[in-house]
Amino acid sequence: MPARPQEERPTLEDVAAYAGVSRSTASRALNDDAYVSSRAKEKVLGAARELGYSPNQAARSLVTRRTGAVAVVLSEPESKVLDDPYFATVMHGAYRELSATGVQMLLMFVDSREDVPRTIRFLEGGHVDGAMVFAPHQGDPLPTALRLLRLPVVYGGRPGSVRRGVHAVDFDNRAGARMAVRHLLSTGRRRIATVTGMLDHPAAADRLAGWQDALIEFGLDPAGLSEAGDFLMASGERAMTALLERAPDLDGVFAASDAMAAGAMRAIRAAGRRVPDDVGVIGFDDQPTLAPAMNPPLTSVHQDPREQIRHMVRTLMSLLAGDTVRPDTTVLPVTLTVRDSA
């Protein structure tokens, strides 16, 4: 008995004819081209479902030169990334936003300068279609190296070593710091210190500048009232201990992250002082798992990394679609969430 002929798989031409569109329109719709109308895309996707059409991903990649993957590059040591709640939010948000566009996320850590050549070799090897890069510091060679690649790149935060010709989405860090210090001033505080992040990081430098702006605006001298941390809790405790020894009369502190604010509050209590009665404390980030859970709940400058990532993904998808997108830094606004610590 002769073998039963295998059922032929539907082709792209079948899908186009069923949807009543041209072959090229069907192809662009199935590749999620931004220039295809939503109505045409719905008809093509519906036809593909009805006919059971499944494009050959390997063949499609050869034609489109697309991998369907985007690298999320964190230019920080892995140990620091895993200890910082901001990066947990970034990784989760990036995964969700990229998945919603049908793109696979590939996570990369750049622990040190020695990792940069390896990172560049991977990115230029055709493994990904684009990159979203977070946390490059002043002097970090990664942004300069990335400019030599023919790969769309969008930065989360202003890259420290490259200021022009890049696509970036940042928060208004300087305005947020001014907002925090003005709130402390409005409660009668006058000796307001700050615990900064690493000052080779643009966000930390902007938050320090905002603290200085607000004090000078009010006629107060910021000299001797700043101490550097690294955005993590232990550094906030060390910095606050040093500040209390140097300026025992301080009555307010603005910390450049919620984690450092938590450390600062620990040092304030260890010195026998109370928050907010003796020292008002404000953080930055408004981390939902940290700021409201502190004792007392932390007043904090609110930024939404998920909104930042949405803007970054939108920009990257436009670049991948061939749209003309002027290099620029989109600056997102921040607000102050007032709780009991200040």
C-alpha positions in Angstrom: 0.0 0.0 0.0 1.6 3.3 -1.0 2.5 5.8 1.7 0.0 8.6 2.3 1.4 11.9 0.9 2.4 14.3 3.6 0.1 17.3 3.9 1.7 20.4 2.4 2.4 23.2 4.9 0.8 26.5 4.1 3.1 29.1 2.5 3.5 32.8 2.9 1.7 33.2 -0.4 -1.3 31.2 1.0 -1.4 33.5 4.1 -1.3 36.7 1.8 -4.1 35.4 -0.4 -6.3 34.3 2.5 -5.8 37.8 4.1 -6.4 39.6 0.9 -3.0 41.5 1.0 0.2 41.4 -1.0 3.0 39.0 -0.2 5.2 41.8 0.9 2.6 43.2 3.3 2.1 39.7 4.7 5.8 39.3 5.3 6.1 42.7 7.0 3.1 42.0 9.2 4.5 38.7 10.3 7.8 40.4 11.1 6.0 43.0 13.2 7.0 45.9 10.9 6.0 49.3 12.3 4.9 50.5 8.9 2.1 47.9 8.5 -1.4 49.2 9.6 -2.9 47.5 12.6 -5.9 46.4 10.5 -3.7 44.7 7.9 -1.6 43.2 10.7 -4.7 41.7 12.3 -5.9 40.2 9.0 -2.5 38.6 8.3 -2.1 37.2 11.8 -5.7 35.9 11.7 -5.0 34.2 8.4 -1.8 32.7 9.7 -3.7 31.2 12.7 -6.5 29.9 10.5 -4.1 28.2 8.1 -1.7 27.0 10.8 1.2 28.9 9.2 4.4 28.8 11.2 7.4 30.7 9.6 10.8 29.0 9.7 12.6 31.1 12.2 16.1 30.1 10.9 15.2 31.0 7.3 13.5 34.2 8.4 16.6 35.3 10.3 18.7 34.8 7.2 16.4 37.1 5.3 15.8 39.8 7.9 19.2 39.6 9.6 17.3 39.6 12.9 17.9 37.3 15.8 14.8 38.3 17.8 17.0 39.0 20.9 18.2 42.2 22.7 21.0 42.4 25.2 20.4 44.2 28.5 23.9 45.2 29.6 24.6 46.1 33.2 27.9 47.9 33.5 28.4 47.2 37.2 30.0 44.3 39.2 27.6 41.4 39.4 27.7 41.4 43.2 26.6 45.0 43.4 23.8 44.5 40.9 22.4 41.6 42.9 22.5 43.7 46.1 20.8 46.8 44.6 17.0 46.7 44.4 17.0 49.2 41.6 18.6 46.7 39.3 16.2 44.0 40.3 13.4 46.3 39.1 15.3 47.0 35.9 15.9 43.4 35.0 12.2 42.4 35.7 10.9 45.4 33.8 13.1 44.9 30.8 12.1 41.2 30.6 8.4 42.1 30.7 8.6 45.0 28.1 10.8 43.1 25.7 8.6 39.9 26.0 5.6 42.0 25.2 7.2 42.9 21.8 8.1 39.3 21.1 11.8 39.9 21.8 14.0 37.6 23.9 16.1 39.3 26.6 19.8 38.4 27.0 21.4 39.6 30.3 25.0 40.6 30.4 27.2 41.9 33.2 30.3 44.0 32.7 32.2 43.5 35.9 35.3 45.5 35.0 37.2 47.2 32.2 38.7 43.8 31.3 35.2 42.5 30.4 34.7 45.2 27.8 36.5 43.6 24.8 34.6 40.3 25.5 31.3 42.2 25.6 32.0 44.0 22.4 33.0 40.8 20.6 29.7 39.2 21.6 27.6 42.2 20.6 29.2 42.6 17.2 29.0 38.8 16.5 25.4 39.0 15.3 23.9 37.4 18.4 21.5 40.3 19.2 19.7 43.0 17.3 20.4 45.8 19.8 21.4 46.7 23.3 20.0 48.5 26.3 22.9 49.6 28.6 22.6 50.6 32.2 25.0 52.4 34.7 28.1 53.3 32.7 30.4 55.5 34.9 32.6 58.4 34.0 35.7 56.9 32.4 33.9 53.7 31.6 35.3 52.5 28.2 32.1 50.7 27.2 30.1 53.6 25.7 33.0 54.7 23.6 33.5 51.1 22.4 29.8 50.7 21.6 29.9 53.8 19.3 32.1 51.8 16.9 29.5 49.1 16.5 26.7 49.2 13.9 24.3 48.2 16.6 21.4 50.2 17.9 22.0 51.1 21.6 19.8 52.9 24.1 21.2 53.9 27.5 19.3 53.8 30.8 20.7 57.0 32.4 23.2 59.4 30.8 26.4 57.6 30.0 29.3 59.3 31.9 32.0 59.2 29.2 29.9 60.0 26.1 27.6 63.0 26.0 26.7 63.5 22.4 25.2 61.4 19.7 23.6 58.8 22.0 20.0 57.7 22.7 19.4 57.8 26.5 16.5 57.8 28.9 17.2 59.4 32.3 15.5 60.8 35.4 15.7 64.4 36.5 18.1 63.5 39.3 19.1 67.1 40.1 15.5 68.3 40.4 14.7 65.4 42.6 17.5 66.2 45.0 16.4 69.8 45.1 12.9 68.7 45.9 14.1 66.5 48.8 16.2 69.2 50.4 13.5 71.9 50.0 11.1 69.6 51.9 13.6 69.2 54.7 14.0 73.0 54.8 10.2 73.4 54.9 10.2 71.4 58.1 12.7 73.8 59.8 15.9 71.8 59.2 19.0 73.9 58.6 22.0 71.6 58.9 21.2 69.2 56.1 23.9 66.7 55.1 24.0 64.3 52.1 25.2 60.8 51.5 26.2 60.6 47.9 26.6 57.7 45.5 29.9 57.2 43.6 30.6 60.5 42.0 31.9 59.0 38.8 28.3 58.0 38.2 26.3 60.8 36.5 23.1 60.2 38.6 25.1 60.6 41.8 26.8 63.7 40.6 23.5 65.2 39.6 21.9 64.4 43.0 24.9 66.0 44.8 24.5 69.1 42.6 20.7 69.3 43.4 21.5 69.1 47.2 24.0 72.0 46.8 21.5 74.0 44.7 18.8 73.9 47.4 21.1 74.8 50.3 22.8 77.7 48.4 19.4 78.9 47.2 18.4 79.1 50.9 21.6 80.9 51.9 23.2 77.9 53.6 26.8 76.6 53.3 27.1 73.0 52.2 30.8 72.8 53.1 31.7 69.7 55.2 28.2 68.1 55.0 28.7 65.5 52.3 30.1 62.0 52.5 30.4 59.5 49.7 28.8 56.1 49.6 28.2 53.5 46.9 24.3 53.4 46.8 24.3 50.3 49.1 23.1 50.1 52.7 26.5 49.5 54.5 28.0 52.5 52.8 25.1 54.6 54.0 25.7 53.6 57.6 29.5 54.3 57.4 29.0 57.7 55.7 26.3 58.7 58.3 28.5 57.7 61.2 31.3 59.9 59.8 28.9 62.8 59.2 27.6 62.7 62.8 31.1 62.7 64.1 32.1 65.7 62.0 28.8 67.6 62.3 27.0 66.5 65.5 24.5 69.3 65.1 23.1 68.2 61.8 19.3 67.8 61.7 18.6 66.4 58.3 20.1 64.1 55.7 19.4 63.5 52.0 20.7 60.1 50.9 21.1 59.4 47.2 19.4 56.0 47.4 16.9 54.3 49.7 19.4 51.6 50.6 21.8 54.3 51.9 19.0 56.0 53.7 18.3 52.8 55.5 22.0 52.6 56.5 21.9 56.2 57.6 18.9 55.6 59.8 20.7 52.7 61.5 23.7 55.0 62.2 21.4 57.7 63.6 19.8 55.3 66.0 23.2 53.9 67.0 24.2 57.5 68.0 21.2 57.7 70.3 19.2 60.1 68.0 15.7 59.7 66.7 14.2 59.8 63.2 12.5 62.2 62.4 12.5 64.0 65.8 16.2 64.8 65.8 17.2 64.1 62.2 14.9 64.0 59.2 15.9 61.5 56.5 15.0 61.4 52.8 16.1 58.8 50.2 16.0 58.5 46.5 14.3 55.7 44.4 11.1 55.1 46.4 11.7 51.4 46.2 8.3 49.7 46.9 9.8 46.8 48.8 12.0 49.1 51.0 10.9 52.7 51.5 7.4 52.0 52.9 8.6 49.0 55.1 11.3 51.0 57.0 10.8 52.2 60.5 9.7 55.0 60.3 8.5 54.7 56.6 10.9 56.6 54.4 10.2 59.8 52.6 11.8 59.3 49.2 12.1 60.8 45.7 10.0 58.6 43.4 11.3 57.4 40.1 9.7 54.6 38.0 12.3 52.4 36.3 9.4 50.6 34.4 8.6 53.9 32.7 12.2 54.4 31.8 12.4 50.9 30.3 9.2 51.5 28.3 10.7 54.6 26.8 14.0 52.7 26.1 12.2 49.8 24.4 10.1 52.1 22.3 13.2 54.0 21.1 15.1 50.8 20.4 12.2 49.3 18.4 12.0 52.5 16.3 15.7 52.3 15.6 15.4 48.6 14.6 12.5 49.5 12.3 14.7 51.9 10.5 13.0 55.1 11.7 15.0 58.3 12.0 15.3 58.9 15.7 17.4 62.0 16.7 20.1 61.1 19.3 18.9 62.8 22.6 18.4 62.2 26.3 14.8 61.9 27.3 14.5 63.2 30.9 11.7 61.8 32.9 10.2 63.7 35.9 10.3 62.6 39.5 8.1 63.3 42.5 8.4 63.2 46.2 6.6 60.6 48.2 6.2 62.0 51.7 6.1 59.5 54.7 7.1 59.7 58.3 10.9 59.9 58.2 11.1 63.7 57.4 
